[in-house]
Amino acid sequence: MKIYTKTGDNGQTGLIGGRRISKADLRINAYGTVDELNSWIGLVRDQPVNAAYKELLKEIQDRLFTIGAELATDPEKAPKKAMPAIVPEDVALLEEAMDTMDAQLPELRAFVLPGGHQAVSFCHLARTVCRRAERLVISLGDQSPVDPAVIQYLNRLSDYLFVLSRKMAQDLGAEEVAWKPRT
């Protein structure tokens, strides 16, 4: 099977269920951004500092494929075969991981400027792409049915990535710079 089909050469793509829509459609933008997020998570996972988090980051990537598949499905022609779904345990797993890391971090008393180490910066980039994906999925939900668990998962994932960035900074001995507004 060839990777290219030439069916998208006219600016359209197919949804799961068969309907063709513009590649500029909000639905495509939403799941394309989830795909971008998945790539950033892969980069975060590949950082040596994250050896202890590698398995969870792989699991997150798997959940992002689940979200992408759901968003790529035509809500009017969903296949009869059951698709994987985001479940409450997926959100709980992120919360538990955050609680574990947070217990090892100093109390957060100010906004934190992204950076301090390249690996930490990659995590912040993933966090901001996650927030964009969340906004796009919410916008899509204003037009078409979206599983609320998807929005909840993306919201919690961005929180997880923020806590992970702080833990990475701590593990790397990188400076965590608090934002001090000009007066």
Buried (B, 14 or more C-beta within 10 A) or exposed (E): EEEEEEEEEEEBBBBBEEEEBEEEBBBBBBBBBBBBBBEBBBEBBEBEBBEEBEEBBEBBBEBBEBBBBBBBBBBEEBEEEEEEBBEEEBBEBBEEBBEEBEEEEEEEEEEBEBBBBEBBBBBBBBBBBBBBBBBBBBEBBEEEEBBEBBBBBBBBBBBBBBBBBBBBBBBBEBEBBEEEEEE
